[in-house]
Amino acid sequence: VLTLELRPGGGLGGFTLGLPVCEVLAHVKENESVFQRVNIKYCEQAPLTRDLVLDFPSHGFHLRFHPASQRLRVIEVYDSSLLKLRYASSIVGGPREPATFVT
């Protein structure tokens, strides 16, 4: 199970809010042994009006990019059972721990 550092308001692991999509894709390529499956979702009819989404289904999160600037604007963890989240020195979510900030 992948463990990523949670940085509220800043990012998740090597993904920092505000990064351009090209830098995120370079990070994914550099770590392709970790990120083996990535789905790219976009609106073919209106690509500059809807978010570009990189989905990591094996890890239960996706990244949303602003359609015009193509900068990372939202990181959504949709299945915390596929990913360990570490905040400071504590695990706050993962397969054996319900996602919580209460210790």
N, CA, C and O atoms as CSV, one atom per row, in Angstrom:
chain,resi,resn,atom,element,x,y,z
A,1,VAL,N,N,0.849,-1.185,0.000
A,1,VAL,CA,C,0.000,0.000,0.000
A,1,VAL,C,C,0.891,1.243,0.000
A,1,VAL,O,O,1.830,1.347,0.789
A,2,LEU,N,N,0.589,2.159,-0.874
A,2,LEU,CA,C,1.342,3.397,-1.013
A,2,LEU,C,C,1.070,4.311,0.186
A,2,LEU,O,O,-0.078,4.468,0.601
A,3,THR,N,N,2.121,4.908,0.736
A,3,THR,CA,C,1.990,5.884,1.821
A,3,THR,C,C,2.406,7.249,1.288
A,3,THR,O,O,3.505,7.407,0.758
A,4,LEU,N,N,1.522,8.236,1.432
A,4,LEU,CA,C,1.812,9.595,0.969
A,4,LEU,C,C,1.633,10.580,2.117
A,4,LEU,O,O,0.744,10.428,2.954
A,5,GLU,N,N,2.487,11.584,2.138
A,5,GLU,CA,C,2.428,12.633,3.141
A,5,GLU,C,C,1.309,13.611,2.780
A,5,GLU,O,O,1.259,14.127,1.664
A,6,LEU,N,N,0.423,13.853,3.728
A,6,LEU,CA,C,-0.682,14.789,3.549
A,6,LEU,C,C,-0.238,16.170,4.021
A,6,LEU,O,O,0.218,16.333,5.153
A,7,ARG,N,N,-0.377,17.156,3.146
A,7,ARG,CA,C,-0.029,18.533,3.464
A,7,ARG,C,C,-1.265,19.399,3.226
A,7,ARG,O,O,-1.439,19.935,2.131
A,8,PRO,N,N,-2.138,19.545,4.252
A,8,PRO,CA,C,-3.379,20.303,4.067
A,8,PRO,C,C,-3.118,21.685,3.469
A,8,PRO,O,O,-2.289,22.445,3.970
A,9,GLY,N,N,-3.828,21.991,2.405
A,9,GLY,CA,C,-3.659,23.258,1.716
A,9,GLY,C,C,-2.429,23.309,0.834
A,9,GLY,O,O,-2.193,24.312,0.160
A,10,GLY,N,N,-1.627,22.223,0.826
A,10,GLY,CA,C,-0.392,22.224,0.056
A,10,GLY,C,C,-0.286,21.114,-0.956
A,10,GLY,O,O,0.128,21.348,-2.092
A,11,GLY,N,N,-0.656,19.895,-0.564
A,11,GLY,CA,C,-0.544,18.794,-1.509
A,11,GLY,C,C,-0.597,17.436,-0.847
A,11,GLY,O,O,-0.936,17.300,0.329
A,12,LEU,N,N,-0.250,16.434,-1.638
A,12,LEU,CA,C,-0.253,15.042,-1.203
A,12,LEU,C,C,0.947,14.366,-1.851
A,12,LEU,O,O,1.036,14.289,-3.076
A,13,GLY,N,N,1.871,13.876,-1.026
A,13,GLY,CA,C,3.080,13.259,-1.576
A,13,GLY,C,C,3.809,14.240,-2.474
A,13,GLY,O,O,4.020,15.390,-2.090
A,14,GLY,N,N,4.196,13.806,-3.660
A,14,GLY,CA,C,4.909,14.652,-4.616
A,14,GLY,C,C,4.014,15.552,-5.446
A,14,GLY,O,O,4.486,16.226,-6.362
A,15,PHE,N,N,2.725,15.569,-5.134
A,15,PHE,CA,C,1.770,16.385,-5.888
A,15,PHE,C,C,1.437,17.643,-5.088
A,15,PHE,O,O,0.811,17.571,-4.031
A,16,THR,N,N,1.864,18.794,-5.605
A,16,THR,CA,C,1.665,20.063,-4.917
A,16,THR,C,C,0.642,20.895,-5.671
A,16,THR,O,O,0.710,21.024,-6.894
A,17,LEU,N,N,-0.312,21.462,-4.929
A,17,LEU,CA,C,-1.310,22.327,-5.558
A,17,LEU,C,C,-0.614,23.444,-6.323
A,17,LEU,O,O,0.350,24.034,-5.835
A,18,GLY,N,N,-1.100,23.727,-7.512
A,18,GLY,CA,C,-0.538,24.769,-8.358
A,18,GLY,C,C,0.452,24.275,-9.402
A,18,GLY,O,O,0.808,25.023,-10.312
A,19,LEU,N,N,0.906,23.018,-9.287
A,19,LEU,CA,C,1.840,22.487,-10.288
A,19,LEU,C,C,1.163,22.360,-11.647
A,19,LEU,O,O,-0.014,22.004,-11.716
A,20,PRO,N,N,1.884,22.645,-12.728
A,20,PRO,CA,C,1.315,22.425,-14.058
A,20,PRO,C,C,1.241,20.929,-14.366
A,20,PRO,O,O,2.017,20.134,-13.836
A,21,VAL,N,N,0.311,20.568,-15.214
A,21,VAL,CA,C,0.080,19.158,-15.544
A,21,VAL,C,C,1.337,18.502,-16.110
A,21,VAL,O,O,1.563,17.315,-15.873
A,22,CYS,N,N,2.153,19.237,-16.845
A,22,CYS,CA,C,3.374,18.642,-17.413
A,22,CYS,C,C,4.344,18.208,-16.320
A,22,CYS,O,O,4.999,17.175,-16.464
A,23,GLU,N,N,4.453,18.968,-15.231
A,23,GLU,CA,C,5.333,18.583,-14.119
A,23,GLU,C,C,4.773,17.375,-13.371
A,23,GLU,O,O,5.529,16.507,-12.936
A,24,VAL,N,N,3.466,17.321,-13.224
A,24,VAL,CA,C,2.841,16.175,-12.564
A,24,VAL,C,C,3.056,14.919,-13.396
A,24,VAL,O,O,3.393,13.867,-12.854
A,25,LEU,N,N,2.863,15.022,-14.706
A,25,LEU,CA,C,3.085,13.859,-15.571
A,25,LEU,C,C,4.546,13.417,-15.550
A,25,LEU,O,O,4.827,12.221,-15.627
A,26,ALA,N,N,5.473,14.357,-15.447
A,26,ALA,CA,C,6.896,14.004,-15.344
A,26,ALA,C,C,7.155,13.249,-14.043
A,26,ALA,O,O,7.912,12.278,-14.030
A,27,HIS,N,N,6.530,13.687,-12.947
A,27,HIS,CA,C,6.673,13.003,-11.652
A,27,HIS,C,C,6.100,11.587,-11.738
A,27,HIS,O,O,6.696,10.643,-11.220
A,28,VAL,N,N,4.961,11.440,-12.382
A,28,VAL,CA,C,4.340,10.123,-12.538
A,28,VAL,C,C,5.249,9.219,-13.372
A,28,VAL,O,O,5.440,8.050,-13.037
A,29,LYS,N,N,5.796,9.748,-14.436
A,29,LYS,CA,C,6.687,8.948,-15.293
A,29,LYS,C,C,7.954,8.532,-14.545
A,29,LYS,O,O,8.416,7.400,-14.686
A,30,GLU,N,N,8.513,9.441,-13.755
A,30,GLU,CA,C,9.706,9.119,-12.960
A,30,GLU,C,C,9.421,8.019,-11.938
A,30,GLU,O,O,10.328,7.291,-11.533
A,31,ASN,N,N,8.170,7.904,-11.528
A,31,ASN,CA,C,7.772,6.934,-10.510
A,31,ASN,C,C,6.787,5.919,-11.074
A,31,ASN,O,O,5.844,5.521,-10.389
A,32,GLU,N,N,7.001,5.495,-12.325
A,32,GLU,CA,C,6.043,4.614,-12.977
A,32,GLU,C,C,5.937,3.247,-12.313
A,32,GLU,O,O,4.945,2.547,-12.517
A,33,SER,N,N,6.925,2.853,-11.529
A,33,SER,CA,C,6.794,1.587,-10.799
A,33,SER,C,C,5.759,1.713,-9.680
A,33,SER,O,O,5.156,0.717,-9.278
A,34,VAL,N,N,5.553,2.914,-9.182
A,34,VAL,CA,C,4.542,3.174,-8.148
A,34,VAL,C,C,3.195,3.469,-8.795
A,34,VAL,O,O,2.172,2.919,-8.387
A,35,PHE,N,N,3.196,4.332,-9.798
A,35,PHE,CA,C,1.970,4.753,-10.470
A,35,PHE,C,C,1.847,4.021,-11.800
A,35,PHE,O,O,2.027,4.614,-12.864
A,36,GLN,N,N,1.542,2.740,-11.730
A,36,GLN,CA,C,1.505,1.911,-12.932
A,36,GLN,C,C,0.272,2.159,-13.788
A,36,GLN,O,O,0.300,1.942,-14.999
A,37,ARG,N,N,-0.804,2.611,-13.167
A,37,ARG,CA,C,-2.035,2.821,-13.924
A,37,ARG,C,C,-2.570,4.223,-13.647
A,37,ARG,O,O,-2.836,4.584,-12.500
A,38,VAL,N,N,-2.722,5.002,-14.709
A,38,VAL,CA,C,-3.252,6.356,-14.612
A,38,VAL,C,C,-4.277,6.531,-15.718
A,38,VAL,O,O,-3.996,6.265,-16.886
A,39,ASN,N,N,-5.454,6.974,-15.348
A,39,ASN,CA,C,-6.494,7.273,-16.337
A,39,ASN,C,C,-6.567,8.781,-16.508
A,39,ASN,O,O,-6.613,9.519,-15.524
A,40,ILE,N,N,-6.579,9.241,-17.751
A,40,ILE,CA,C,-6.712,10.669,-18.042
A,40,ILE,C,C,-8.127,10.902,-18.531
A,40,ILE,O,O,-8.585,10.278,-19.489
A,41,LYS,N,N,-8.820,11.828,-17.844
A,41,LYS,CA,C,-10.213,12.120,-18.188
A,41,LYS,C,C,-10.343,13.594,-18.541
A,41,LYS,O,O,-9.823,14.469,-17.848
A,42,TYR,N,N,-11.052,13.844,-19.637
A,42,TYR,CA,C,-11.297,15.219,-20.062
A,42,TYR,C,C,-12.532,15.242,-20.955
A,42,TYR,O,O,-12.994,14.204,-21.427
A,43,CYS,N,N,-13.051,16.434,-21.175
A,43,CYS,CA,C,-14.227,16.600,-22.018
A,43,CYS,C,C,-13.769,16.893,-23.445
A,43,CYS,O,O,-13.192,17.944,-23.721
A,44,GLU,N,N,-14.033,15.951,-24.343
A,44,GLU,CA,C,-13.601,16.133,-25.741
A,44,GLU,C,C,-14.320,17.297,-26.418
A,44,GLU,O,O,-13.733,17.994,-27.246
A,45,GLN,N,N,-15.590,17.510,-26.069
A,45,GLN,CA,C,-16.379,18.559,-26.719
A,45,GLN,C,C,-15.979,19.960,-26.252
A,45,GLN,O,O,-16.056,20.918,-27.022
A,46,ALA,N,N,-15.556,20.078,-25.004
A,46,ALA,CA,C,-15.210,21.403,-24.467
A,46,ALA,C,C,-14.036,21.274,-23.493
A,46,ALA,O,O,-14.216,21.448,-22.288
A,47,PRO,N,N,-12.841,20.974,-23.997
A,47,PRO,CA,C,-11.710,20.705,-23.108
A,47,PRO,C,C,-11.252,21.897,-22.268
A,47,PRO,O,O,-10.611,21.709,-21.234
A,48,LEU,N,N,-11.570,23.111,-22.692
A,48,LEU,CA,C,-11.145,24.285,-21.932
A,48,LEU,C,C,-12.208,24.794,-20.963
A,48,LEU,O,O,-12.047,25.858,-20.365
A,49,THR,N,N,-13.294,24.035,-20.807
A,49,THR,CA,C,-14.341,24.458,-19.866
A,49,THR,C,C,-14.520,23.482,-18.697
A,49,THR,O,O,-15.155,23.823,-17.700
A,50,ARG,N,N,-13.973,22.291,-18.812
A,50,ARG,CA,C,-14.090,21.291,-17.736
A,50,ARG,C,C,-12.714,20.818,-17.314
A,50,ARG,O,O,-11.778,20.791,-18.112
A,51,ASP,N,N,-12.604,20.447,-16.053
A,51,ASP,CA,C,-11.327,20.003,-15.496
A,51,ASP,C,C,-10.730,18.825,-16.254
A,51,ASP,O,O,-11.446,17.958,-16.755
A,52,LEU,N,N,-9.417,18.815,-16.327
A,52,LEU,CA,C,-8.651,17.647,-16.751
A,52,LEU,C,C,-8.398,16.861,-15.472
A,52,LEU,O,O,-7.998,17.438,-14.461
A,53,VAL,N,N,-8.626,15.545,-15.505
A,53,VAL,CA,C,-8.492,14.720,-14.301
A,53,VAL,C,C,-7.514,13.586,-14.568
A,53,VAL,O,O,-7.633,12.869,-15.562
A,54,LEU,N,N,-6.547,13.431,-13.672
A,54,LEU,CA,C,-5.671,12.262,-13.668
A,54,LEU,C,C,-6.148,11.379,-12.530
A,54,LEU,O,O,-6.104,11.777,-11.366
A,55,ASP,N,N,-6.601,10.190,-12.864
A,55,ASP,CA,C,-7.156,9.264,-11.872
A,55,ASP,C,C,-6.159,8.135,-11.626
A,55,ASP,O,O,-5.619,7.551,-12.566
A,56,PHE,N,N,-5.925,7.841,-10.361
A,56,PHE,CA,C,-5.038,6.757,-9.945
A,56,PHE,C,C,-5.897,5.708,-9.248
A,56,PHE,O,O,-5.942,5.670,-8.018
A,57,PRO,N,N,-6.577,4.859,-10.010
A,57,PRO,CA,C,-7.550,3.928,-9.421
A,57,PRO,C,C,-6.927,2.899,-8.483
A,57,PRO,O,O,-7.598,2.429,-7.563
A,58,SER,N,N,-5.684,2.545,-8.687
A,58,SER,CA,C,-5.029,1.571,-7.810
A,58,SER,C,C,-4.710,2.152,-6.438
A,58,SER,O,O,-4.467,1.418,-5.480
A,59,HIS,N,N,-4.713,3.491,-6.358
A,59,HIS,CA,C,-4.375,4.158,-5.109
A,59,HIS,C,C,-5.541,4.969,-4.537
A,59,HIS,O,O,-5.415,5.546,-3.457
A,60,GLY,N,N,-6.656,5.021,-5.234
A,60,GLY,CA,C,-7.859,5.663,-4.706
A,60,GLY,C,C,-7.849,7.174,-4.623
A,60,GLY,O,O,-8.476,7.746,-3.731
A,61,PHE,N,N,-7.141,7.842,-5.546
A,61,PHE,CA,C,-7.204,9.301,-5.556
A,61,PHE,C,C,-7.122,9.819,-6.992
A,61,PHE,O,O,-6.666,9.124,-7.900
A,62,HIS,N,N,-7.571,11.046,-7.164
A,62,HIS,CA,C,-7.378,11.687,-8.456
A,62,HIS,C,C,-7.006,13.159,-8.284
A,62,HIS,O,O,-7.231,13.771,-7.240
A,63,LEU,N,N,-6.435,13.691,-9.345
A,63,LEU,CA,C,-5.957,15.066,-9.377
A,63,LEU,C,C,-6.775,15.831,-10.403
A,63,LEU,O,O,-6.960,15.373,-11.531
A,64,ARG,N,N,-7.262,16.998,-10.008
A,64,ARG,CA,C,-8.055,17.840,-10.913
A,64,ARG,C,C,-7.252,19.085,-11.282
A,64,ARG,O,O,-6.711,19.782,-10.423
A,65,PHE,N,N,-7.194,19.340,-12.587
A,65,PHE,CA,C,-6.458,20.489,-13.106
A,65,PHE,C,C,-7.429,21.499,-13.704
A,65,PHE,O,O,-8.403,21.129,-14.361
A,66,HIS,N,N,-7.150,22.780,-13.469
A,66,HIS,CA,C,-7.945,23.853,-14.065
A,66,HIS,C,C,-7.865,23.707,-15.583
A,66,HIS,O,O,-6.775,23.510,-16.120
A,67,PRO,N,N,-8.993,23.798,-16.284
A,67,PRO,CA,C,-8.982,23.527,-17.723
A,67,PRO,C,C,-8.146,24.499,-18.554
A,67,PRO,O,O,-7.533,24.086,-19.538
A,68,ALA,N,N,-8.109,25.754,-18.189
A,68,ALA,CA,C,-7.363,26.720,-19.001
A,68,ALA,C,C,-5.887,26.803,-18.590
A,68,ALA,O,O,-5.002,26.736,-19.443
A,69,SER,N,N,-5.624,26.949,-17.289
A,69,SER,CA,C,-4.227,27.091,-16.838
A,69,SER,C,C,-3.512,25.753,-16.736
A,69,SER,O,O,-2.282,25.708,-16.733
A,70,GLN,N,N,-4.263,24.670,-16.653
A,70,GLN,CA,C,-3.748,23.309,-16.510
A,70,GLN,C,C,-2.849,23.162,-15.283
A,70,GLN,O,O,-1.845,22.450,-15.309
A,71,ARG,N,N,-3.235,23.853,-14.208
A,71,ARG,CA,C,-2.525,23.742,-12.929
A,71,ARG,C,C,-3.373,22.936,-11.956
A,71,ARG,O,O,-4.602,23.012,-11.963
A,72,LEU,N,N,-2.689,22.161,-11.116
A,72,LEU,CA,C,-3.376,21.314,-10.147
A,72,LEU,C,C,-4.139,22.175,-9.156
A,72,LEU,O,O,-3.565,23.032,-8.484
A,73,ARG,N,N,-5.450,21.935,-9.076
A,73,ARG,CA,C,-6.271,22.749,-8.190
A,73,ARG,C,C,-6.930,21.954,-7.078
A,73,ARG,O,O,-7.247,22.519,-6.032
A,74,VAL,N,N,-7.146,20.648,-7.276
A,74,VAL,CA,C,-7.814,19.825,-6.266
A,74,VAL,C,C,-7.205,18.429,-6.264
A,74,VAL,O,O,-6.939,17.847,-7.315
A,75,ILE,N,N,-6.991,17.907,-5.063
A,75,ILE,CA,C,-6.576,16.514,-4.887
A,75,ILE,C,C,-7.678,15.840,-4.081
A,75,ILE,O,O,-7.978,16.254,-2.961
A,76,GLU,N,N,-8.277,14.804,-4.653
A,76,GLU,CA,C,-9.374,14.106,-3.983
A,76,GLU,C,C,-8.997,12.654,-3.717
A,76,GLU,O,O,-8.657,11.911,-4.638
A,77,VAL,N,N,-9.061,12.261,-2.452
A,77,VAL,CA,C,-8.886,10.859,-2.083
A,77,VAL,C,C,-10.288,10.281,-1.976
A,77,VAL,O,O,-11.061,10.673,-1.101
A,78,TYR,N,N,-10.617,9.351,-2.860
A,78,TYR,CA,C,-11.962,8.789,-2.863
A,78,TYR,C,C,-12.024,7.388,-2.271
A,78,TYR,O,O,-13.118,6.873,-2.038
A,79,ASP,N,N,-10.880,6.758,-2.020
A,79,ASP,CA,C,-10.876,5.439,-1.378
A,79,ASP,C,C,-9.637,5.321,-0.500
A,79,ASP,O,O,-8.579,4.888,-0.956
A,80,SER,N,N,-9.781,5.713,0.769
A,80,SER,CA,C,-8.621,5.727,1.667
A,80,SER,C,C,-8.186,4.318,2.072
A,80,SER,O,O,-7.174,4.164,2.756
A,81,SER,N,N,-8.926,3.296,1.665
A,81,SER,CA,C,-8.494,1.933,1.965
A,81,SER,C,C,-7.379,1.476,1.018
A,81,SER,O,O,-6.754,0.441,1.250
A,82,LEU,N,N,-7.127,2.246,-0.050
A,82,LEU,CA,C,-6.085,1.897,-1.021
A,82,LEU,C,C,-4.798,2.691,-0.823
A,82,LEU,O,O,-3.838,2.524,-1.575
A,83,LEU,N,N,-4.783,3.556,0.193
A,83,LEU,CA,C,-3.704,4.513,0.347
A,83,LEU,C,C,-3.518,4.813,1.830
A,83,LEU,O,O,-4.498,4.997,2.551
A,84,LYS,N,N,-2.274,4.863,2.292
A,84,LYS,CA,C,-2.004,5.321,3.653
A,84,LYS,C,C,-1.691,6.801,3.593
A,84,LYS,O,O,-0.870,7.242,2.788
A,85,LEU,N,N,-2.347,7.563,4.448
A,85,LEU,CA,C,-2.110,9.000,4.528
A,85,LEU,C,C,-1.361,9.292,5.819
A,85,LEU,O,O,-1.797,8.897,6.900
A,86,ARG,N,N,-0.232,9.985,5.700
A,86,ARG,CA,C,0.549,10.345,6.877
A,86,ARG,C,C,0.486,11.859,7.034
A,86,ARG,O,O,0.716,12.603,6.081
A,87,TYR,N,N,0.174,12.303,8.239
A,87,TYR,CA,C,0.158,13.726,8.562
A,87,TYR,C,C,1.095,13.920,9.736
A,87,TYR,O,O,0.888,13.342,10.803
A,88,ALA,N,N,2.126,14.731,9.546
A,88,ALA,CA,C,3.206,14.872,10.526
A,88,ALA,C,C,3.814,13.488,10.708
A,88,ALA,O,O,4.362,12.942,9.751
A,89,SER,N,N,3.741,12.914,11.870
A,89,SER,CA,C,4.331,11.591,12.073
A,89,SER,C,C,3.273,10.518,12.308
A,89,SER,O,O,3.607,9.396,12.688
A,90,SER,N,N,2.001,10.849,12.087
A,90,SER,CA,C,0.917,9.907,12.352
A,90,SER,C,C,0.243,9.452,11.068
A,90,SER,O,O,0.085,10.233,10.129
A,91,ILE,N,N,-0.153,8.186,11.032
A,91,ILE,CA,C,-0.982,7.673,9.937
A,91,ILE,C,C,-2.421,8.065,10.259
A,91,ILE,O,O,-2.945,7.706,11.313
A,92,VAL,N,N,-3.062,8.807,9.345
A,92,VAL,CA,C,-4.422,9.299,9.588
A,92,VAL,C,C,-5.459,8.609,8.715
A,92,VAL,O,O,-6.645,8.928,8.794
A,93,GLY,N,N,-5.031,7.680,7.896
A,93,GLY,CA,C,-5.973,6.938,7.060
A,93,GLY,C,C,-5.254,5.850,6.312
A,93,GLY,O,O,-4.070,5.971,5.996
A,94,GLY,N,N,-5.969,4.791,6.030
A,94,GLY,CA,C,-5.387,3.686,5.290
A,94,GLY,C,C,-6.270,2.464,5.378
A,94,GLY,O,O,-7.387,2.544,5.890
A,95,PRO,N,N,-5.789,1.327,4.884
A,95,PRO,CA,C,-6.613,0.122,4.839
A,95,PRO,C,C,-7.066,-0.363,6.218
A,95,PRO,O,O,-8.149,-0.933,6.351
A,96,ARG,N,N,-6.247,-0.139,7.230
A,96,ARG,CA,C,-6.601,-0.635,8.571
A,96,ARG,C,C,-7.031,0.482,9.508
A,96,ARG,O,O,-7.349,0.233,10.671
A,97,GLU,N,N,-7.042,1.702,9.011
A,97,GLU,CA,C,-7.376,2.842,9.854
A,97,GLU,C,C,-8.409,3.707,9.151
A,97,GLU,O,O,-8.186,4.134,8.019
A,98,PRO,N,N,-9.537,3.973,9.803
A,98,PRO,CA,C,-10.494,4.879,9.181
A,98,PRO,C,C,-9.875,6.272,9.079
A,98,PRO,O,O,-9.154,6.707,9.978
A,99,ALA,N,N,-10.158,6.959,7.989
A,99,ALA,CA,C,-9.611,8.300,7.787
A,99,ALA,C,C,-10.142,9.236,8.859
A,99,ALA,O,O,-11.351,9.432,8.979
A,100,THR,N,N,-9.230,9.816,9.642
A,100,THR,CA,C,-9.614,10.727,10.710
A,100,THR,C,C,-8.425,11.593,11.089
A,100,THR,O,O,-7.273,11.221,10.862
A,101,PHE,N,N,-8.710,12.731,11.660
A,101,PHE,CA,C,-7.654,13.589,12.185
A,101,PHE,C,C,-7.690,13.596,13.706
A,101,PHE,O,O,-6.960,14.363,14.335
A,102,VAL,N,N,-8.519,12.764,14.302
A,102,VAL,CA,C,-8.620,12.660,15.755
A,102,VAL,C,C,-7.675,11.570,16.211
A,102,VAL,O,O,-7.719,10.459,15.683
A,103,THR,N,N,-6.821,11.860,17.178
A,103,THR,CA,C,-5.884,10.852,17.683
A,103,THR,C,C,-6.287,10.357,19.044
A,103,THR,O,O,-5.608,9.505,19.617
